[in-house]
Amino acid sequence: MPKVKIARKSTLVDMTPMCDVAFLLLTFFMLTTKFKPEDPVAVVTPTSISQKLLPEEDVAMIIVGKNGQVFYGLDDQNLRVKLIQAINQQYNLGLSNEQMKKFSMNSSFGVPIPQLKQFLSMSIDDQKAAQQPGIPYDSANNELAQWIKYTVSINAGKSTQFCIKADVDTKFPKVNEVLKTLKLGNHMKLHLITDMKAPPAGTPAAMEAQKGGGSEGAAPAGGAPAGGAAQ
């Protein structure tokens, strides 16, 4: 009896579903990824072994340069619009809608309130190139306290997360003045941003690090900058 020959058929793999999934993932990451904002001054943060991550929303960032100049910013652009509107009304700055829009495009800034109008009259590129003097925060003229006050006011109903990002070469008295300003507003919980370093081998922190890790966080307020939430 002759053998029956079975016709060979080529294997065809439909790649359409895989392409659809790839483009869906690409679209998801494009829409959800947040780019790191450019700081108005270069800051090299100290290191710590803290593994606590920074909050992802409702963040008010206070940057302290190595020379003690202070910069302030919010992560939410809508809040930045409300903040500059409140400051413009309080101090009668006479800012135009275009100038307030420029303010909302900056993740952080560092100019005294009387100089805001002149600063916001510049183009975005000129603002980035300009050397900002910093926000006054001494006892005679504590404008930083006003920015913090209005931030809390416009963000009513939510808990604002205050973060301090200070340069490793910043003198502690400068950072301490910022801490005192936050304390005046009864803001006792904050985050000090640091870079993570490996904890010493054999310590409880090293054993905890083996279970999971983070990169930025804080230390007790009034102590040396580390990472995590400070009480």
HELIX and SHEET records of a PDB file:
HELIX    1   1 THR A   16  THR A   32  1                                  17    
HELIX    2   2 GLN A   77  TYR A   91  1                                  15    
HELIX    3   3 ASN A   97  MET A  105  1                                   9    
HELIX    4   4 ILE A  113  GLN A  115  5                                   3    
HELIX    5   5 LEU A  116  LEU A  120  1                                   5    
HELIX    6   6 ILE A  124  ALA A  129  1                                   6    
HELIX    7   7 GLU A  143  ILE A  154  1                                  12    
HELIX    8   8 PHE A  172  LEU A  184  1                                  13    
HELIX    9   9 PRO A  204  ALA A  209  1                                   6    
SHEET    1   A 2 THR A  47  SER A  48  0                                        
SHEET    2   A 2 ASP A 195  MET A 196  1                                        
SHEET    1   B 5 VAL A  70  LEU A  74  0                                        
SHEET    2   B 5 VAL A  59  VAL A  64 -1                                        
SHEET    3   B 5 GLN A 161  ALA A 166  1                                        
SHEET    4   B 5 LEU A 190  LEU A 192  1                                        
SHEET    5   B 5 GLY A 228  ALA A 230 -1                                        
END                                                                             
